[in-house]
Amino acid sequence: MSEYYKPLPKPSPTSRPFWEAARRHELTLQRCGACRAYIYYPRDRCPKCFSDKLAWERVSGRGKVYSFTVVRRASSRAFSDAPYVLAIVELAEGPRMTSNIMAAPEDVRVEMPVEVCFDDVTPDHTLVKFKPA
Amino acid sequence: MSLKGKAAAIGIGELKPVKEPGDLTALGLMAQVAAEAIADAGLEKKDIDGFLVGVPFSDPGMIYPASAAEVLGLNVRMLNQVDIGGASPAGMIWRAAAAIDAGMCSAVLCIVADLNKVGDQRPPVISVQREFEAPYGNIGANCGYAMIAHRHMHEYGTTARQMAKVAVDQRTSALKNPLATFNDKALTIDDVLNSRMIVDPLHLYEIVSPVSGGAAIIVASPEVAKRAKNPPIWLLGAGEYANHSTITYAPSITESPIKPAAAAAFKMAGLQPKDMDIACPYDCYTITVIVTLEDAGFCKKGEGGPFVMEHDLTYAGDFPCNTHGGQLSFGQPGLAGGMSHVTEAIRQLMGRGGERQVKGAALGYVNGNGGIMSEQSSLVLERRS
């Protein structure tokens, strides 16, 4: 296996459950027990109502491409394997996520339905990505 | 409470950016532009009693303001760094005015300079961005603005030709700006669209070019302004807003925080967008100008594309916009890129626009934009007749 040289997430105590779920190939989000908002990225308090009653929930993994770009020349050498599709995915539960769409650049459209997929980039790291639904 | 008429810009210093930094240092560039701005105002260094500075990416440090002030040999009653990205220079103007109005100081040196250090060296981002953005390649500013452009095209039918027109008109003005980095060749819409695609849908000529340089502005109290060499350019209104850092988490990526920032600035000034003689919207990318013109109220939401096609944005046109060429033609010397919009508005209102002077320009709108359409700082400036 070739060495993976792109930036890897370093989980914090706050986000560790998110990345542990990703390694199990599950997409989980925090949900606020007070205002019921789904939250991404993980927080210590709800960014809407500041409640600390946050619980993890497994979510549908369905969403749509809110917007995207095809990065043809990356700002970082770690991504010299460009082109790649960078997107903002709007999850069915509401929050938006930065991710990649695993599809040919010419096939990606704004508002296109997508579903979650998991990229085990190293034995210890799984990134949450999306593919056309 | 209002800052209307409480302080004025009375002097500017600005370097012609260079592509290769060579032996330059950011602190050395600051000394150059500081000396130039103080002389331009007709003041002496000892008159400067306030200091607002942007931290250069090429030579960052903690407790930066006192360190830079020591290098420049300043003794000041108020000092701070302003860290709101490309909005920092516009943000400095009202912060200087607020400090002056509060009686803390009377002549503030606002200064930014940076070197273009080629390579993979990027300013550090906070933990959540390293964790949730970088692994997916959301690094640097290009990606976010490209996604704004795609969504704007989807929602409003904005076209690549409309976006390109911004770069074309600004280049026409840059041809009359000796300080602009790109001032030797006119552009056509086809030139822009034939330049290399970097991040769909943005082409090379729609993206700022990093360069090395610096700029400074002196903001002064009414008393100090009375003895200035130049006609004082008064701050009439200011407004600031931020509702996200990474564009993914913005409430909308096509409707920006410029809307509340500009509305606050115009309200304080008691004026409207249509009253402005010139506009200097921050332009890191072509789409940034279109979104700014919409959200600042120069046209309706979604009509920025048709607006830039229907109007001549050059210094000689019916809607003079970024008459220095914008950053797209001036170049982006770090935070000094964002100061170029402020210095140009001041220059035009002082009547020092040279060959690109907009006749009778008395009122100007400036917007500073930081990060990915994040921090917004809007100003309304006036030359009183």
Interface residues (C-beta under 8 A of the other chain):
Chain A: K6 P7 L8 P9 K10 P11 S12 S15 Y41 Y66 S67 F68 T69 V70 V71 R72 R73 A74 S75 S76 R77 A78 F79 A82 Y84 L86 A87 I88 R96 M97 T98 S99 N100 P105 V110 E111 L127 K129
Chain B: D120 R122 S127 V128 R130 E131 F132 E133 A134 P135 Y136 G137 N138 I139 G140 A141 N142 C143 A146 M147 I148 H150 R151 M153 H154 R196 M197 I198 V199 D200 P201 L202 T246 I247 T248 Y249 I253
